[in-house]
Amino acid sequence: MLYFLLILTILVLVHELGHFLFSVLFKVKVEEFGIGFPPSFYKRKGKLTTYSLNLLPLGGFVKLYGEDGSNQNDSSSFASKTLWQKIVILLAGVFNNFLFGYLIISILLLIGLPLIGNFDEIYNYLDKNAIIKKQEISISYITKNSPADLSGLKVNDKIIDYGSSTVDLNGRNELSNFEYFVRNNKGKEIYLKLETKGKEKIINIIPRTKYENTDGPIGIALSPAVYYSYPFGLNFVEAFKMILKTFKLFFTTIGGVFTSIFNLTSKNHDVAGPVGIAVVTSNVAKMGITYLIAFMASFSINLGIVNMLPIPGLDGGRIFMLLIEKILRRKFSPKFENYSIGIGLSLLIIIVIFVTIKDVLFYFVY
């Protein structure tokens, strides 16, 4: 939970900072800059802006002078600004989320980004310009009383080498052949070099000859990963391509995902809410800091995409309302805007409730 709250706070700060900076750029008075939602437990009054920390950590806000449409004749009012200035201010948070995620991915693609999956699938995915930095196999599950369990293996231990003796642990063995090696040495003692919490150790283990088909000779589930990078310059291009793929995946699956949210009988778990994201963040954190940073980048990009949706209460919804006003050449009444935002927020709350129920069912019941 701590890692989840830390990442969420960073991303909210990044998002709201975008609104804040562009508001200042266009000389719009920022009345309050808040992290979390009220009630507040800390407030500091600046020259023009009140800065607050609030008890409900799932979000943040920037309160702009005149954002309710009032004080149009005051140059420091949001309502006095041109359409394009309003849109830029509203899009600035989303832009910051994209930029933040893009920069993180660009850096990781320069020093080494982990890609999880079957080794064959990973190498088929990577293009010829990718530089392989290293391979590793993380242990994602251990069967109770299995050889792995009895030998002292732990979930999130990383297998970095293997062999029939300690002499074979020379770094020359292909990790992609590890499962074949284990199955070919059933009943024989083998040695594994592990990385556990940054420290290396060697253990010996005997793969069993009799086991369930879903269990394997030593009783573990594996998460292979390849760290890869690109030459400087190309890393920025590849990072941009990754963001475009995220956009494409999001908008090609959103229909099916949206309908599955309300199907509580389905065990499919296509989208996560606060509970699910907190669980995933905790699991990713155990895999290592690089995985956690990569997850934060992905979270930031997806947060930006969601905020672009034309739902009242989100940045995209507010921009949509401004564009409709421009097309109709008339302003909506404050009462209508409040009703629209209320409906949008109610829809979001209903979605969050259903997603949270599915999170609990998926992670703690099924």
Solvent accessible surface area in square Angstrom, and as a share of the most:
residue,aa,sasa,rsa
1,M,134,0.60
2,L,140,0.70
3,Y,104,0.40
4,F,8,0.03
5,L,55,0.28
6,L,98,0.49
7,I,6,0.03
8,L,17,0.08
9,T,56,0.32
10,I,56,0.29
11,L,0,0.00
12,V,12,0.07
13,L,80,0.40
14,V,23,0.13
15,H,13,0.06
16,E,15,0.07
17,L,68,0.34
18,G,1,0.01
19,H,15,0.07
20,F,32,0.14
21,L,91,0.45
22,F,59,0.25
23,S,0,0.00
24,V,82,0.47
25,L,113,0.56
26,F,30,0.12
27,K,156,0.66
28,V,5,0.03
29,K,77,0.33
30,V,4,0.02
31,E,56,0.25
32,E,27,0.12
33,F,15,0.06
34,G,0,0.00
35,I,27,0.14
36,G,1,0.01
37,F,81,0.34
38,P,77,0.48
39,P,83,0.52
40,S,41,0.26
41,F,125,0.52
42,Y,108,0.41
43,K,116,0.49
44,R,138,0.50
45,K,146,0.62
46,G,19,0.18
47,K,194,0.82
48,L,112,0.56
49,T,8,0.05
50,T,24,0.14
51,Y,78,0.30
52,S,4,0.03
53,L,74,0.37
54,N,10,0.05
55,L,105,0.52
56,L,100,0.50
57,P,57,0.36
58,L,89,0.44
59,G,13,0.12
60,G,13,0.12
61,F,44,0.19
62,V,18,0.10
63,K,100,0.43
64,L,8,0.04
65,Y,44,0.17
66,G,7,0.06
67,E,55,0.25
68,D,95,0.49
69,G,25,0.24
70,S,45,0.29
71,N,72,0.37
72,Q,95,0.42
73,N,159,0.82
74,D,55,0.28
75,S,84,0.54
76,S,34,0.22
77,S,0,0.00
78,F,11,0.04
79,A,14,0.11
80,S,41,0.26
81,K,33,0.14
82,T,71,0.41
83,L,53,0.26
84,W,147,0.52
85,Q,36,0.16
86,K,26,0.11
87,I,34,0.17
88,V,46,0.27
89,I,1,0.00
90,L,4,0.02
91,L,69,0.34
92,A,3,0.03
93,G,0,0.00
94,V,3,0.02
95,F,109,0.45
96,N,24,0.12
97,N,0,0.00
98,F,37,0.15
99,L,72,0.36
100,F,51,0.21
101,G,0,0.00
102,Y,47,0.18
103,L,81,0.40
104,I,21,0.11
105,I,12,0.06
106,S,0,0.00
107,I,100,0.51
108,L,9,0.04
109,L,1,0.00
110,L,67,0.34
111,I,109,0.56
112,G,5,0.05
113,L,11,0.06
114,P,15,0.09
115,L,46,0.23
116,I,85,0.43
117,G,23,0.22
118,N,80,0.41
119,F,15,0.06
120,D,100,0.52
121,E,113,0.51
122,I,4,0.02
123,Y,84,0.32
124,N,128,0.66
125,Y,113,0.43
126,L,19,0.09
127,D,64,0.33
128,K,193,0.82
129,N,68,0.35
130,A,18,0.14
131,I,82,0.42
132,I,75,0.38
133,K,103,0.44
134,K,97,0.41
135,Q,38,0.17
136,E,4,0.02
137,I,3,0.01
138,S,5,0.03
139,I,0,0.00
140,S,57,0.37
141,Y,131,0.50
142,I,28,0.14
143,T,35,0.20
144,K,165,0.70
145,N,101,0.52
146,S,0,0.00
147,P,24,0.15
148,A,0,0.00
149,D,54,0.28
150,L,135,0.67
151,S,37,0.24
152,G,30,0.28
153,L,4,0.02
154,K,126,0.53
155,V,75,0.43
156,N,37,0.19
157,D,3,0.02
158,K,22,0.09
159,I,0,0.00
160,I,47,0.24
161,D,3,0.02
162,Y,11,0.04
163,G,3,0.03
164,S,62,0.40
165,S,42,0.27
166,T,73,0.43
167,V,125,0.72
168,D,52,0.27
169,L,18,0.09
170,N,82,0.42
171,G,62,0.59
172,R,206,0.75
173,N,51,0.26
174,E,94,0.42
175,L,9,0.05
176,S,53,0.34
177,N,76,0.39
178,F,2,0.01
179,E,96,0.43
180,Y,153,0.58
181,F,30,0.12
182,V,6,0.03
183,R,115,0.42
184,N,93,0.48
185,N,19,0.10
186,K,78,0.33
187,G,45,0.43
188,K,119,0.50
189,E,73,0.33
190,I,0,0.00
191,Y,51,0.19
192,L,0,0.00
193,K,47,0.20
194,L,0,0.00
195,E,54,0.24
196,T,31,0.18
197,K,200,0.85
198,G,66,0.63
199,K,156,0.66
200,E,114,0.51
201,K,82,0.35
202,I,88,0.44
203,I,22,0.11
204,N,75,0.39
205,I,7,0.04
206,I,95,0.48
207,P,0,0.00
208,R,59,0.22
209,T,87,0.51
210,K,178,0.75
211,Y,59,0.23
212,E,125,0.56
213,N,146,0.75
214,T,142,0.82
215,D,28,0.14
216,G,10,0.10
217,P,7,0.05
218,I,6,0.03
219,G,1,0.00
220,I,26,0.13
221,A,40,0.31
222,L,42,0.21
223,S,23,0.15
224,P,21,0.13
225,A,1,0.01
226,V,0,0.00
227,Y,23,0.09
228,Y,7,0.03
229,S,4,0.02
230,Y,11,0.04
231,P,66,0.41
232,F,153,0.64
233,G,32,0.31
234,L,54,0.27
235,N,1,0.01
236,F,72,0.30
237,V,72,0.42
238,E,19,0.09
239,A,0,0.00
240,F,111,0.46
241,K,94,0.40
242,M,54,0.24
243,I,13,0.07
244,L,94,0.47
245,K,108,0.46
246,T,34,0.20
247,F,50,0.21
248,K,145,0.62
249,L,118,0.59
250,F,39,0.16
251,F,93,0.39
252,T,97,0.57
253,T,56,0.33
254,I,60,0.30
255,G,47,0.45
256,G,50,0.48
257,V,32,0.19
258,F,86,0.36
259,T,93,0.54
260,S,21,0.14
261,I,10,0.05
262,F,73,0.30
263,N,67,0.34
264,L,62,0.31
265,T,123,0.72
266,S,21,0.14
267,K,136,0.58
268,N,98,0.50
269,H,43,0.19
270,D,87,0.45
271,V,53,0.31
272,A,34,0.26
273,G,7,0.07
274,P,38,0.24
275,V,45,0.26
276,G,0,0.00
277,I,36,0.18
278,A,9,0.07
279,V,36,0.21
280,V,48,0.27
281,T,1,0.00
282,S,35,0.22
283,N,73,0.37
284,V,22,0.13
285,A,19,0.15
286,K,124,0.53
287,M,31,0.14
288,G,28,0.27
289,I,118,0.60
290,T,34,0.20
291,Y,13,0.05
292,L,16,0.08
293,I,60,0.30
294,A,22,0.17
295,F,43,0.18
296,M,25,0.11
297,A,0,0.00
298,S,52,0.34
299,F,27,0.11
300,S,0,0.00
301,I,3,0.02
302,N,48,0.25
303,L,40,0.20
304,G,0,0.00
305,I,0,0.00
306,V,57,0.32
307,N,23,0.12
308,M,74,0.33
309,L,27,0.14
310,P,81,0.51
311,I,32,0.16
312,P,37,0.23
313,G,29,0.28
314,L,25,0.12
315,D,14,0.07
316,G,8,0.07
317,G,1,0.01
318,R,68,0.25
319,I,20,0.10
320,F,101,0.42
321,M,31,0.14
322,L,25,0.12
323,L,73,0.36
324,I,49,0.25
325,E,16,0.07
326,K,129,0.55
327,I,127,0.64
328,L,93,0.46
329,R,220,0.80
330,R,145,0.53
331,K,106,0.45
332,F,28,0.12
333,S,57,0.37
334,P,88,0.55
335,K,135,0.57
336,F,95,0.39
337,E,45,0.20
338,N,101,0.52
339,Y,135,0.51
340,S,12,0.08
341,I,64,0.32
342,G,34,0.33
343,I,125,0.63
344,G,2,0.02
345,L,80,0.40
346,S,55,0.35
347,L,68,0.34
348,L,39,0.19
349,I,104,0.53
350,I,80,0.41
351,I,27,0.14
352,V,71,0.41
353,I,89,0.45
354,F,57,0.24
355,V,8,0.04
356,T,38,0.22
357,I,69,0.35
358,K,15,0.06
359,D,0,0.00
360,V,61,0.35
361,L,44,0.22
362,F,83,0.35
363,Y,63,0.24
364,F,133,0.55
365,V,95,0.54
366,Y,111,0.42
